[in-house]
Amino acid sequence: MTTPSSTAPDLSALTRPSGAFAMLAVDQREALRAMFAGHQDGPVTDEQITAFKIDAVRELTPHASAVLLERQFALDAVLAAGVIDPGCSLIAAADHFTADEREFVAEVRIDTEVEPARIAAVGGKAMKLLVLWRPDEDPAGRIAMVEEFVGRCRSAGLISIIEPLSRGSRDGTPRTAAEWDAGVLAAARELGGLGADVYKAEVPLHGEGDEAGVRRGCAALNEAIGSPWVVLSSGVPHELFPRAVRLACEEGAAGFLAGRAVWRTVVGASDITGALRRDAVPRLRELCEIVDTAIAGRRS
């Protein structure tokens, strides 16, 4: 893994004192609506989603090094509520999603309504861009989008975070687990050296299977990505994510940027605040301890 350019922003704004990234994702959109819909009969309103995000940010950011929010449901409401802990940095999602009949996120473009200068002005430290990697699409488009995004972040002194996701072909042709895994690495090789300050990666093998296989995949990512990298939790079984984080960090990752692995069990609870305190806070603290220990172990 290469060292970020000396012109890059100070990444310590997003890390714990140990140097590990322990970042909380609360930028889910229609996927979160679908999660709530599985627990109730009536419609899931925008107000319900926003209220959940405000509660999650209030209860969880005292334990996170940074929090990721999107403008659709959360950014302005959370800022107005003043619930981000002073020790937790703000990351703004700068991606606009378009759905189709198969996927909540079928197309992604840069959300130009998320102005870098405005994010910096309200105290934000970083922006994040999700990128879909498909084997049958011309890479030029996604490469250009990443380069434009990095430039937008640098223009305002913000840290740039990219989140490539391995997806199937545009025509919906089914793919195997091995093809998905190959896409995770192919995306890292294609996009991991384009200047983004932090790379948010899917966990090889979805964190399942034998430890040696997960380690090999993480080591390959570490070789391919030219910046510090962290893992996300989507697709990883809830009970396996702590192990996945540990293995990834032992093979070169610098932490996590995760949401569902922290607060998924809270969705649908009759007492959201109580469930966050009882279930999600201990989960997040456990993950923080894992990344602190792994980073310390690499230095010893």
C-alpha positions in Angstrom: 0.0 0.0 0.0 1.4 3.4 -0.9 1.5 6.5 1.2 -1.1 9.2 0.4 0.3 12.3 -1.3 1.6 15.0 0.9 -1.0 17.3 -0.5 -3.9 15.1 0.8 -5.9 16.3 3.7 -5.1 15.1 7.2 -6.8 11.8 7.6 -6.5 11.9 11.4 -9.8 13.9 11.3 -11.5 10.5 10.6 -9.6 8.3 13.0 -9.4 7.2 16.6 -6.4 8.1 18.7 -5.0 4.7 17.7 -5.0 5.7 14.0 -7.8 3.3 13.2 -10.9 4.3 11.3 -14.1 3.5 13.2 -16.7 5.2 11.0 -20.4 4.8 11.2 -22.6 4.8 8.0 -26.1 6.2 8.3 -26.5 7.2 4.7 -28.8 4.3 3.6 -31.8 5.5 1.6 -34.5 3.3 0.0 -32.7 0.2 1.3 -33.4 1.5 4.8 -37.1 2.1 3.9 -37.3 -1.5 2.8 -35.8 -2.7 6.1 -38.4 -0.9 8.1 -41.2 -2.1 5.7 -40.3 -5.6 6.8 -41.4 -4.8 10.4 -44.6 -2.9 9.8 -47.9 -3.0 7.8 -48.3 0.6 7.0 -46.1 2.8 4.7 -42.6 3.9 5.9 -42.6 7.6 5.8 -39.7 9.9 5.1 -40.2 11.4 8.6 -39.8 7.9 10.2 -36.5 7.4 8.3 -35.2 10.8 9.4 -36.2 10.3 13.0 -34.3 7.0 13.1 -31.2 8.6 11.7 -31.3 11.4 14.2 -31.7 8.9 17.0 -28.8 6.7 15.7 -26.5 9.6 15.3 -27.3 10.9 18.8 -26.6 7.5 20.5 -23.8 6.2 18.3 -21.5 9.1 17.4 -20.0 9.3 20.9 -18.3 6.0 20.0 -17.5 6.6 16.3 -14.6 8.5 14.8 -16.8 9.8 11.9 -20.3 9.5 10.7 -21.6 9.3 7.1 -24.8 11.1 6.2 -26.8 11.8 3.0 -28.8 14.8 2.1 -32.0 13.1 1.2 -33.1 12.2 4.7 -30.4 13.1 7.2 -27.8 15.8 6.6 -29.8 19.0 7.2 -32.0 17.4 9.9 -29.1 16.0 11.8 -27.2 19.3 11.7 -30.3 21.2 12.8 -30.7 18.8 15.7 -27.1 19.2 16.8 -26.8 15.5 17.6 -23.3 14.7 16.2 -20.9 14.2 19.1 -18.1 16.8 19.1 -15.5 14.1 18.8 -17.0 12.6 15.7 -16.3 14.0 12.2 -18.9 14.5 9.5 -18.7 12.8 6.1 -21.3 13.8 3.5 -22.5 11.3 0.9 -22.1 13.0 -2.5 -23.8 10.3 -4.6 -27.2 10.3 -6.3 -28.8 7.0 -6.8 -31.3 5.9 -9.5 -33.2 2.6 -9.0 -34.6 0.2 -11.5 -36.9 -2.9 -11.2 -34.0 -5.0 -9.8 -31.8 -2.7 -7.7 -32.3 0.1 -5.3 -29.0 1.5 -6.7 -28.9 0.8 -10.5 -27.1 4.0 -11.5 -24.9 6.4 -9.6 -23.8 9.9 -10.5 -22.1 12.7 -8.5 -24.7 14.7 -6.5 -23.8 18.2 -7.5 -26.3 19.5 -4.9 -23.8 18.4 -2.2 -21.5 21.4 -2.5 -18.0 20.7 -1.2 -17.6 24.3 0.0 -20.8 24.1 2.0 -19.8 20.8 3.6 -16.5 22.3 4.7 -18.4 25.4 6.0 -20.6 23.3 8.3 -17.6 21.5 9.7 -17.6 18.4 7.4 -14.2 16.7 6.9 -14.9 14.3 4.0 -17.3 13.3 1.2 -18.1 9.8 -0.1 -18.9 8.5 -3.6 -20.4 5.1 -4.3 -19.2 3.6 -7.6 -20.8 0.6 -9.3 -18.3 -1.8 -11.0 -19.9 -3.9 -13.7 -17.9 -6.3 -15.9 -19.8 -5.4 -19.1 -19.5 -1.6 -18.8 -16.8 0.7 -20.2 -14.5 1.6 -17.3 -13.9 5.0 -18.7 -17.1 6.4 -17.2 -16.5 5.3 -13.7 -12.8 6.3 -13.8 -13.8 9.8 -15.0 -16.4 10.1 -12.2 -13.9 9.1 -9.5 -11.3 11.6 -10.8 -14.0 14.4 -10.9 -15.1 13.5 -7.4 -11.6 13.5 -6.0 -11.0 16.9 -7.6 -14.2 18.3 -6.1 -13.1 17.2 -2.6 -9.6 18.6 -3.0 -11.1 22.0 -4.1 -12.5 22.4 -0.6 -9.8 20.6 1.4 -12.1 17.6 2.1 -11.0 14.0 2.3 -12.3 11.9 -0.6 -13.7 8.4 0.1 -14.8 6.1 -2.7 -16.9 3.0 -2.3 -16.7 0.7 -5.3 -19.3 -2.1 -5.3 -19.0 -5.3 -7.4 -22.2 -5.7 -9.4 -23.4 -8.1 -12.1 -23.8 -7.3 -15.8 -26.3 -4.6 -16.8 -28.5 -7.2 -18.5 -29.1 -9.0 -15.2 -27.3 -12.2 -16.1 -26.8 -14.2 -12.9 -23.3 -14.4 -11.6 -21.5 -16.8 -9.3 -20.0 -16.0 -5.9 -16.6 -16.3 -7.4 -17.5 -13.8 -10.1 -18.7 -11.4 -7.5 -15.4 -11.8 -5.5 -13.4 -11.3 -8.7 -15.2 -8.1 -9.2 -14.3 -6.8 -5.8 -10.6 -7.2 -6.6 -11.0 -5.9 -10.2 -12.6 -2.8 -8.9 -9.8 -2.2 -6.5 -7.2 -2.6 -9.2 -9.1 -0.2 -11.5 -10.1 2.5 -9.1 -7.8 2.1 -6.1 -5.0 4.2 -7.5 -6.9 7.2 -8.8 -6.1 9.5 -5.9 -9.0 9.0 -3.5 -7.8 9.4 0.1 -9.7 6.4 1.5 -11.0 3.4 -0.2 -14.1 1.7 1.2 -14.1 -2.0 0.2 -16.4 -4.9 0.3 -15.1 -7.8 2.3 -13.8 -10.7 0.2 -16.0 -13.8 0.3 -18.5 -11.7 2.2 -16.4 -12.6 5.2 -17.6 -16.2 5.1 -15.7 -19.4 4.6 -12.3 -20.3 5.8 -10.1 -17.7 7.4 -7.3 -18.3 5.0 -9.5 -17.5 2.0 -10.7 -14.2 3.6 -7.1 -13.3 4.4 -5.9 -13.9 0.9 -8.6 -11.7 -0.5 -7.8 -8.9 1.9 -4.1 -9.2 1.2 -4.9 -8.9 -2.5 -6.9 -5.7 -1.9 -4.1 -4.3 0.2 -1.7 -4.8 -2.7 -4.1 -3.2 -5.2 -5.3 -0.1 -3.3 -3.0 2.9 -3.3 -4.4 4.5 -0.1 -5.6 3.5 3.4 -8.7 1.3 3.0 -11.6 0.3 5.2 -14.3 -2.4 5.0 -18.0 -2.0 4.7 -20.5 -4.4 6.2 -23.2 -4.9 3.6 -23.4 -8.5 2.5 -21.5 -9.8 5.5 -23.6 -11.9 7.9 -24.2 -9.9 11.0 -22.4 -12.3 13.3 -19.3 -12.6 11.1 -18.6 -8.9 10.7 -16.3 -8.5 13.8 -14.2 -11.4 12.5 -14.2 -9.9 9.0 -13.0 -6.6 10.4 -10.2 -8.3 12.4 -9.0 -10.3 9.5 -9.0 -7.3 7.1 -7.1 -5.1 9.5 -4.5 -7.9 10.1 -4.0 -8.0 6.4 -3.6 -4.2 5.9 -7.0 -2.5 6.2 -7.2 0.5 8.5 -10.6 0.1 9.9 -14.3 0.1 8.9 -17.1 2.4 7.6 -20.2 0.4 8.4 -23.8 0.8 9.3 -26.0 -2.2 9.1 -23.5 -4.4 11.1 -23.9 -1.9 13.9 -27.6 -0.9 14.0 -29.5 -3.5 11.8 -31.0 -5.3 14.8 -32.5 -2.1 16.0 -34.7 -1.5 13.0 -38.3 -2.3 13.9 -37.8 -2.1 17.6 -40.7 -0.5 19.6 -38.1 1.6 21.5 -35.4 2.7 19.1 -33.4 4.7 21.6 -33.4 1.8 24.1 -32.5 -0.7 21.4 -29.6 1.5 20.2 -28.2 1.7 23.7 -28.7 -1.9 24.5 -27.6 -3.5 21.2 -25.9 -1.1 18.8 -23.7 0.8 21.2 -22.0 -2.4 22.5 -21.6 -3.6 19.0 -19.9 -0.4 17.8 -17.6 -0.4 20.9 -16.6 -4.0 20.2 -15.7 -3.1 16.6 -13.7 -0.1 17.9 -11.7 -2.4 20.2 -11.0 -4.8 17.3 -9.6 -2.1 15.1 -7.6 -0.5 17.9 -6.0 -3.8 18.8 -5.3 -4.7 15.1 -3.6 -1.4 14.4 -1.6 -1.6 17.6 -0.5 -5.1 16.7 0.8 -4.0 13.3 3.0 -1.3 15.0 4.4 -3.6 17.6 
